[in-house]
Amino acid sequence: KQEQAFGSIISIELYESIEPFYDAIQFVKGPSFGTQFTIICPYFYLAHYDLVKDESGSGFLNHLGIEPNLIRISVGCEAIDDLIKEFSRVLELV
């Protein structure tokens, strides 16, 4: 944690459904607008919500290789050990 710390954005793809992971993780959920704390969001719904409302849109995204189990993580400036601990805890559950 430093005053001039920068966050980053990473993505992970889960092999199973995202719901158990997303429900269990203790971070703010939603799109990131430059906050200094970690926020997670299902990328599929953030970037392509208009297409996930019906089967044809979801099929189109799958055809393009955009997976519904992709999670976008806007990493904040928390202590790295706290972030690792929380992700480890939740990944053990799923």
N, C-alpha and C positions, 0 to 999 in steps of 0.2 A: 504494500500500500504506500503510494507516494503521491504527492500533490500533482506531479506531472505524468502520472501513470495513464496509459491508454488501454482501453479495452480492445477486444477483437471480435470478429464474427467467425464462428465455425459451424459446421453442420455435421450431424451424425445420422446414419440410417440404421434403424432398428430392424432386425430380422423378423420380429414378431409385431403384433399390433402395438401402436404407440400409446393406447389408452392407459394401461397399467403404469408405464413409465411416466407419462404426462401427469396422471393423477397423483402419483406418489412424490414426485420431486418438489422440493420446497423452495422454488424460485418464483418470482413474479412471472406471470404468463401473459403474453401479448406481443404486439410488434414493438420494436425498440426505436426510440427516438433520441438516442444519444445519452441515455442515462449512465450513471457511474455504477449501477448495480446490474447483476446478471438477470437477463430476461430470456425466456425460451418461448418458442412458437412453432407450431406445425407449419412448415414452409408451404406445403400443399395448399393449405387454407389461406395463408397470408398472401401468396402471390397469385393464386388461381381460383379464388373463391367462386367466381362466376362459372367456372367449369366443373366444380365438384358437386354442384347441386343436382346433377342428373347423371345417369349411367353413360350417356354418349360423351359428355365432357370428361368424366373420369377415364373412360376408355381412350380418349384422345391423348390425355396426359400420360397414361401408361404407355401408349404407343411411342410417345416422344422420349420415354425413359425417365419421366419424372415420377418418382416413387411417393406414394402417400405416407410412408413411414419415415420421411425425412424431417428432421427436427433442426431448426435454426436456433443457435445459441449465441446471443449477444453477450459476450463475457464482459463482466464489469471489473471493477477494481478492488474486489474483496480479496482477502488473503487467499493465496493459491491453495493452501492446505484445507481451508474451509470448502472451497469449490471441489477439490478432489474428494474430500470426505463425503460430501453430499452426492456426487455422481456415483461414487463407489457404493454407497448405501443403497441407492435406488437400483443400480444395475445388478446388484446381488438379488434383489427382489424379483426382477423380471427374467 
